[in-house]
Amino acid sequence: MGPHEGLVSRLRAAWLSGKMRPMEYRVAQLEALGRFLEEKKQDILEATALDMGKPPFEVELSEISICRSELNHALNNLGTWMKDEHVEKNWATQLDSAFIRKDPYGVVLIIGPWNYPINLLLVPLIGAIAAGNCVVIKPSEISRNVERLVAETLPRYLDKVGDPPAAATSPSRDISSSVSQTRLARPQAPPGEAQAGRLMPRLSMSQDCFAVVTAGVEETTRLLENKFDYIFFTGAPSVGRMVMGAAAKHLTPVTLELGGKNPCYVSDTCDVRNAARRVAWGRFFNAGQTCVAPDYVLCSLEMQEKLMPALREAITEFYGSNPKESPDFGRMVGDKQFQRVQALLSSGTVAIGGQTDAETRYIAPTVLVDVQQDDPVMQEEIFGPILPIIPVASVDDAIAFINARERPLALYVFSSCKKVVKQVLEQTSSGGFCANDTIMHMTLTSLPFGGIGQSGSGRYHGRFSFETFSHPRSVLLRGPGREALNAPRYPPYAARRLPLLRATTETRRRAACTIL
């Protein structure tokens, strides 16, 4: 038996018992997640600061607030989402009941990333719970302090309906003390658990319906050997291929939230100052470690001349003359990530920024010019505070440049001309699209979020999360009598019956109506 087989079996038994099916139970778990966010808010702020120097304002906005919004949206609408969806019927089934039942998949696995370790773990978890699934949660081992926080505290809140308060029932130490004690130092693994600089694989405290698993790459590979009913992965495309390969062995459906190089076209007809501020905010938020950040700018040489001083002004306004001293600018999450992004500074010419500090994993907000299409910075997703600018002659050239590459997770265009915005929207393909701003489409629970092609498959947020973790089960309930109505379809067949059967079962095309 594998190290996680018993865990998965226990959760599957809980799901088969029907424990997660009642709406009341799902609501209780979602409300418990809300209490986790509220009561552990300070611990979340401290853990994310330790892992990547994330400013509290950014954590509030991109981690806690988005999760709270998704929670409230789910709680406000869960009753409606769960209702059977009655469908149209043909003449043969007019006396019957036909509907779509939103069934949970069963036991699902959610693998979260390190760059937004609360948001990108809990938002899919909200959808999985709302849909009635039992869940194995696997936080990223790279954001070590958040991983420990989630593993040691989140299970105290879930699957506790009718139990005493979690703090009174759990013997585990409070994570706030351990986080606070390591605030000024890099995280260290506890004695006896060190392995290659991280925690040894272990299972956190778990209940019937939920479990948190902490594991590195090798252990996660073994975890994926188990049969899950759905897998939701957020991370790099290379790992996404591994996840999809493991899922294929069990024919398990997957959602892959990956990434890519998100283009940002800045047309000659735009408010330069506003465009520069919004591009700079989207690129350098979370020190550039955002999957939907603008990865590079396409613009004319004339616009580049206007954009450069505007970007320099925006960076200074946001982070001061020395961003290294700014409390509002984060750090790279680890040495490996720092070294990879630092190496990309050799591409083109540094026009703004370029300073680095390996000890604190600091890379300054940087803008590159004179970048060639075959430079290293244009060959991979940057995932750091570097913004290359690529000159193009026209919007048509920008569209051709975008379409010659893999379809991105997000695409941005800045223009005061609606015709230009419409042209880029209609002639390109991407997971999401935003005009005259960056990242903000992510804040709408009413919009699906997901990639296409290389940038991912599947979607979530709001109702789309519920639908992702639900199987739309086709249901037809027929009465046991009225057998004479079924006689025409039975053998021995007679050609004379076909017109009647076609009339009662076929869908006819509606007649077109043209108003002159």
C-alpha atoms as one frame of an Amber mdcrd trajectory, in Angstrom:
protein
   0.000   0.000   0.000   1.317   3.453  -0.936   1.804   6.098   1.752  -1.410
   7.914   0.798  -3.633   5.020  -0.242  -5.229   4.663   3.194  -5.896   8.395
   3.350  -7.635   8.447  -0.027  -9.647   5.358   0.908 -10.810   6.989   4.134
 -11.995  10.091   2.297 -13.708   7.960  -0.330 -15.595   6.071   2.365 -16.719
   9.386   3.852 -17.921  10.591   0.466 -19.790   7.365  -0.240 -21.537   7.737
   3.111 -23.189  10.896   1.756 -21.778  13.142   4.465 -20.910  15.945   2.023
 -24.199  15.910   0.096 -26.509  18.015   2.335 -26.411  21.723   1.621 -26.260
  22.461   5.355 -23.017  20.558   5.727 -21.417  22.303   2.765 -22.472  25.699
   4.122 -20.955  24.838   7.499 -17.604  24.001   5.875 -17.602  27.212   3.833
 -18.373  29.248   6.941 -15.515  27.475   8.696 -13.176  28.594   5.904 -14.362
  32.140   6.532 -13.439  31.788  10.213 -10.016  30.473   9.209  -9.395  33.569
   7.082 -10.568  35.884   9.845  -8.897  34.244  12.836  -5.626  33.399  11.081
  -5.330  36.657   9.151  -2.302  37.871  11.088  -0.610  34.497  10.711  -1.226
  34.637   6.953   0.296  38.117   6.785   3.372  36.981   8.707   3.840  33.721
   6.800   3.646  35.382   3.371   6.054  38.079   4.550   8.510  35.395   5.620
   8.222  33.431   2.403   8.508  36.231  -0.132   8.420  39.596   1.592   4.873
  40.142   0.414   3.496  43.527   1.565   0.460  43.242   3.895  -1.606  45.412
   1.536  -1.007  42.998  -1.338  -1.845  40.011   0.873  -5.106  41.646   1.966
  -6.050  42.435  -1.620  -4.876  39.351  -3.519  -5.155  36.595  -0.921  -7.662
  37.350   1.823 -10.129  39.674   0.067 -10.479  37.521  -3.050 -11.033  34.389
  -0.949 -13.620  36.197   1.173 -15.401  37.417  -1.965 -15.493  33.894  -3.421
 -16.765  32.507  -0.110 -19.553  35.043   0.177 -20.545  34.541  -3.451 -20.760
  30.788  -2.934 -22.755  31.136   0.291 -25.114  33.617  -1.358 -25.820  31.378
  -4.334 -25.233  27.767  -3.289 -28.929  26.958  -2.959 -29.561  28.108  -6.530
 -26.518  26.297  -7.917 -27.528  23.005  -6.323 -31.066  22.972  -7.725 -31.880
  20.481 -10.424 -31.930  22.129 -13.827 -35.044  21.058 -15.692 -34.641  20.785
 -19.448 -36.792  20.786 -22.561 -38.448  17.511 -23.518 -39.582  15.962 -26.774
 -43.137  14.765 -27.331 -42.278  11.221 -26.309 -41.262  12.347 -22.799 -43.811
  15.101 -22.141 -45.325  13.153 -19.258 -41.923  12.476 -17.671 -39.386  14.468
 -15.676 -36.020  15.398 -17.246 -33.344  17.398 -15.477 -29.622  17.832 -14.817
 -28.463  16.891 -11.320 -25.210  18.535 -10.166 -23.407  15.598  -8.607 -20.079
  15.919  -6.793 -17.198  14.024  -8.387 -16.120  12.339  -5.143 -12.566  12.620
  -3.794 -10.637  15.446  -5.452  -7.029  16.587  -5.229  -6.101  20.275  -5.228
  -2.415  21.122  -5.759  -1.642  24.774  -5.031   1.277  26.986  -6.137   3.631
  29.158  -4.101   3.050  32.597  -5.634  -0.443  33.140  -4.169  -0.418  30.268
  -1.683  -3.700  31.120   0.061  -5.786  32.417  -2.863  -4.875  29.715  -5.362
  -5.395  26.954  -2.806  -8.583  28.121  -1.089 -10.531  29.453  -4.097 -10.640
  26.029  -5.805 -11.277  24.480  -2.370 -14.355  26.694  -2.029 -15.679  25.336
  -5.328 -14.880  21.743  -4.373 -16.693  22.049  -1.035 -19.649  23.877  -2.559
 -20.028  21.028  -5.047 -19.990  18.435  -2.241 -16.594  16.757  -2.691 -14.136
  15.350  -0.189 -10.782  17.033  -0.723  -7.066  16.310  -0.398  -5.253  19.658
  -0.260  -1.588  19.866  -1.229  -0.011  23.312  -0.618   3.271  24.237  -2.269
   6.419  23.201  -0.420   8.253  26.254  -1.782   6.256  28.753   0.298   7.276
  26.887   3.457   5.725  29.068   6.128   2.335  29.164   4.432   2.549  25.408
   3.855   3.099  24.881   7.585   0.354  27.323   8.501  -2.171  25.568   6.255
  -1.126  22.077   7.367  -1.235  22.822  11.084  -4.293  25.048  11.319  -6.717
  24.579   8.411  -7.775  21.023   9.402  -8.881  22.356  12.804 -11.622  24.300
  11.084 -12.961  21.768   8.580 -15.253  18.802   9.224 -16.038  20.085  12.707
 -19.816  20.557  12.585 -21.201  20.303  16.104 -17.725  19.867  17.648 -16.194
  22.143  20.318 -14.032  25.057  19.103 -10.970  23.835  17.242  -8.477  25.468
  19.613  -9.930  23.484  22.501  -9.858  20.125  20.712  -6.498  20.266  18.964
  -3.252  19.465  20.794  -1.176  21.105  18.055   0.760  24.215  18.889  -0.468
  27.543  17.550   1.262  28.392  14.286   1.336  32.104  15.219   4.060  31.471
  17.803   6.264  29.501  15.400   5.799  32.042  12.615   6.563  34.980  14.892
   9.710  33.362  16.273  11.207  32.943  12.774  10.156  36.337  11.505  13.650
  37.740  10.985  15.302  34.597   9.637  14.877  32.288   6.714  12.590  29.361
   7.623  14.350  26.331   9.033  12.992  22.783   9.117  12.346  21.383  12.602
  14.895  18.881  13.987  14.414  15.423  12.532  12.397  16.684   9.581  15.113
  18.262   7.470  15.563  16.898   3.992  17.119  18.983   1.244  16.140  22.128
   3.125  12.436  21.352   3.561   9.983  19.414   5.672   9.885  15.641   5.332
   6.644  14.440   3.715   3.888  13.949   6.231   0.140  14.021   6.570  -1.418
  16.763   8.603  -4.231  16.146  11.009  -7.198  15.090   8.887 -10.870  14.357
   9.315 -13.329  12.213   7.385 -13.779  14.565   4.432 -10.610  16.682   4.229
  -6.858  16.233   4.535  -3.790  18.385   3.980  -0.717  16.647   2.586   2.736
  18.262   2.705   5.152  16.840   0.186   7.965  17.641  -2.226   8.178  16.711
  -5.881   8.987  13.027  -5.356   6.267  12.544  -2.750   3.728  14.446  -4.861
   4.489  12.090  -7.743   3.633   9.173  -5.455   0.484  10.957  -4.286  -0.626
  11.243  -7.915  -0.410   7.469  -8.300  -3.633   7.211  -6.302  -6.997   7.264
  -8.022  -8.740  10.603  -7.558 -12.061  11.544  -9.093 -10.843  15.009 -10.107
  -7.495  16.825  -9.983  -7.100  20.597  -9.906  -3.541  21.823 -10.469  -2.079
  25.325 -10.528   1.564  25.710 -11.513   4.101  25.464 -14.307   3.271  23.826
 -17.673   6.089  21.302 -17.219   4.549  20.031 -13.980   1.084  20.270 -15.520
   2.136  17.700 -18.131   3.236  15.374 -15.349  -0.080  15.817 -13.548  -2.054
  15.187 -16.724   0.001  12.069 -17.435  -0.664  10.684 -13.968  -4.374  11.507
 -14.261  -4.585   9.775 -17.637  -3.664   6.431 -16.044  -6.957   6.543 -14.130
  -8.891   8.535 -16.776  -9.264  11.253 -14.145 -10.524  14.649 -15.386  -8.250
  17.599 -14.628  -8.197  21.354 -14.522  -4.776  22.824 -15.295  -4.197  26.461
 -14.391  -0.809  27.141 -15.921   0.613  30.385 -17.281   2.504  31.803 -20.203
   3.776  35.022 -21.667   0.913  37.504 -21.450   1.167  40.216 -24.149   0.277
  43.836 -23.499  -0.280  46.006 -26.566  -0.114  49.755 -25.951  -1.501  51.653
 -28.928  -0.575  55.178 -29.966  -4.083  56.294 -28.979  -4.022  55.901 -25.228
  -3.527  57.905 -22.051   0.196  57.268 -21.615   0.399  58.109 -17.912  -2.573
  55.940 -16.990  -1.337  53.073 -19.141   2.129  53.231 -17.558   0.718  53.205
 -14.011  -1.589  50.261 -14.699   1.058  48.255 -16.546   3.649  48.912 -13.817
   1.189  47.926 -11.090   0.273  44.679 -12.842   3.869  43.778 -13.708   5.485
  44.546 -10.322   2.661  43.479  -7.996   3.973  40.578  -5.877   7.420  41.298
  -7.351   6.174  40.120 -10.738   5.343  36.606  -9.503   1.822  36.617 -10.937
   0.583  34.261 -13.639  -1.619  36.962 -15.226   0.936  39.780 -15.059   1.739
  41.524 -18.369   4.862  39.688 -19.505   5.960  42.055 -22.235   4.792  45.263
 -23.929   4.225  45.691 -27.665   4.133  49.272 -28.919   5.449  51.560 -31.624
   8.832  53.235 -31.272   7.040  56.562 -30.870   4.960  55.178 -28.015   8.043
  53.624 -26.431   9.641  57.063 -26.251   6.579  58.350 -24.375   6.103  55.246
 -22.267   9.624  55.043 -20.826   9.526  58.275 -18.765   5.953  57.474 -17.728
   7.005  54.020 -16.490   9.977  55.513 -14.649   7.684  58.042 -13.002   5.171
  55.351 -12.030   7.844  53.095 -10.499   9.228  56.000  -8.471   5.739  57.016
  -7.366   4.916  53.458  -6.274   8.196  52.383  -4.657  10.305  55.517  -4.169
  13.736  56.297  -5.560  15.118  53.068  -4.042  12.527  50.266  -4.323  14.758
  48.034  -2.194  13.805  50.149   0.819  10.104  50.220  -0.037   7.752  48.279
   2.278   5.460  47.861  -0.732   7.757  45.788  -2.947   8.242  42.052  -2.406
  11.053  39.586  -2.971  11.628  36.436  -5.023  10.366  33.383  -3.192  13.612
  31.372  -3.288  17.228  31.321  -4.423  16.474  29.152  -7.450  13.756  31.542
  -8.628  16.021  34.536  -7.958  18.884  33.108 -10.007  16.637  32.198 -12.931
  15.074  35.676 -13.164  18.396  37.442 -12.561  19.853  35.610 -15.572  17.133
  37.117 -17.785  18.566  40.607 -17.158  21.235  39.827 -19.762  18.598  40.216
 -22.484  18.416  43.550 -24.285  19.367  46.768 -22.496  18.349  47.727 -18.966
  16.555  51.070 -19.276  15.096  51.194 -15.750  16.184  49.308 -12.633  18.310
  46.182 -12.998  19.734  46.170  -9.456  19.825  42.848  -7.583  20.766  41.521
  -4.143  21.154  37.746  -3.831  21.168  37.758  -0.028  17.656  39.224   0.211
  16.517  37.828  -3.166  15.802  41.370  -4.378  15.413  42.241  -8.037  14.500
  45.849  -8.756  11.500  46.769 -10.923  13.168  46.598 -14.321  12.296  47.656
 -17.861  14.276  46.255 -20.797  14.574  47.766 -24.283  16.388  46.628 -27.439
  15.070  43.137 -26.765  15.254  40.621 -29.593  12.603  37.972 -30.156  15.131
  35.187 -29.590  16.512  36.633 -26.338  16.135  34.399 -23.243  13.647  36.798
 -21.670  11.260  36.121 -24.562  11.605  32.340 -24.447   9.895  31.661 -21.118
   7.420  33.180 -18.712   9.402  35.745 -16.728   7.612  35.410 -13.369   9.621
  38.247 -11.900   9.841  42.066 -11.891  11.154  42.468 -15.452   9.218  44.113
 -18.294  10.616  43.876 -21.850   9.376  46.305 -24.500   9.166  45.039 -28.074
   8.625  47.583 -30.891   5.948  46.846 -33.500   4.885  49.002 -36.433   1.105
  48.671 -36.057  -1.744  46.906 -34.349  -1.721  44.370 -37.191   1.928  43.570
 -36.470   1.150  43.273 -32.765  -1.641  40.800 -33.494   0.639  38.793 -35.799
   3.318  38.728 -33.082   0.817  37.460 -30.499  -0.712  34.841 -32.784   2.698
  33.446 -33.725   3.137  32.278 -30.117   1.355  30.007 -27.654  -2.010  31.309
 -26.508  -1.537  33.206 -23.240  -3.431  33.111 -19.970  -4.221  36.824 -20.283
  -3.995  39.462 -22.986  -4.023  43.210 -22.425  -4.576  46.174 -24.725  -4.441
  49.880 -23.940  -6.194  52.192 -26.375  -8.658  55.051 -26.376  -9.990  53.712
 -29.668 -12.728  51.102 -29.308 -11.987  49.901 -32.825  -8.451  48.926 -31.822
  -9.671  47.126 -28.694 -12.297  45.265 -30.722  -9.768  44.284 -33.374  -7.331
  42.801 -30.861 -10.166  41.004 -29.058 -11.608  39.491 -32.239  -8.330  38.535
 -33.937  -6.514  36.887 -31.022  -7.129  34.059 -28.554  -6.303  33.942 -24.831
  -7.597  32.644 -21.532  -8.755  36.107 -20.468  -8.794  39.597 -21.964  -8.680
  43.011 -20.320  -8.693  46.424 -21.983  -7.100  49.504 -20.405  -6.042  47.740
 -17.223  -4.206  44.658 -15.967  -5.164  41.806 -13.605  -8.495  43.385 -12.592
 -10.588  40.860 -14.524  -9.487  38.376 -11.850 -11.543  40.197  -9.220 -14.915
  39.403 -10.830 -16.619  36.258  -9.523 -18.944  36.542 -12.514 -16.126  35.864
 -15.012 -14.520  32.437 -15.524 -10.776  32.269 -15.016  -8.684  29.759 -16.932
  -6.272  29.233 -19.764  -6.365  27.806 -23.252  -3.834  25.578 -24.954  -0.403
  25.925 -23.352  -1.764  28.256 -20.648  -4.137  25.656 -19.245  -7.485  23.948
 -19.495 -10.645  24.305 -17.470 -12.051  27.275 -15.601 -13.102  28.404 -12.148
 -14.168  31.380  -9.965 -17.713  31.948  -8.743 -20.282  29.575 -10.205 -17.651
  28.254 -12.593 -15.781  26.741  -9.617 -18.943  24.920  -8.545 -19.473  23.644
 -12.088 -15.844  22.540 -12.420 -16.160  20.268  -9.389 -19.650  19.037 -10.316
 -20.629  16.278 -12.722 -23.755  17.305 -14.692 -25.719  14.083 -14.371 -28.452
  13.526 -16.971 -31.665  12.276 -15.373 -34.908  11.092 -16.978 -37.634   9.830
 -14.643 -40.307   7.862 -16.475 -43.458   6.308 -15.137 -43.846   2.509 -15.067
 -47.133   2.510 -16.969 -48.456   3.831 -20.305 -46.702   0.963 -22.108 -48.892
   1.336 -25.189 -47.051   4.623 -25.936 -43.761   2.702 -26.162 -44.991  -0.040
 -28.465 -44.011   1.695 -31.764 -40.285   1.490 -30.924 -40.175  -2.228 -30.154
 -39.391  -5.093 -32.564 -40.562  -6.500 -34.813 -39.909  -3.203 -36.581 -42.323
  -1.751 -39.100 -41.408   1.083 -41.459 -44.835   2.625 -41.058 -43.965   3.480
 -37.425 -40.931   5.623 -38.273 -42.836   8.851 -39.111 -44.530   8.719 -35.703
 -41.273   8.018 -33.857 -39.473  10.810 -35.686 -42.269  13.231 -34.932 -42.132
  12.457 -31.208 -38.345  12.299 -30.711 -36.629  14.548 -33.280 -35.850  18.215
 -32.709 -36.923  20.351 -35.626 -35.179  23.455 -36.810 -37.086  26.636 -36.196
 -38.156  28.621 -39.239 -36.075  31.740 -39.838 -37.897  35.048 -39.633 -36.534
  38.069 -41.488 -37.986  41.504 -40.835 -37.704  43.676 -43.913
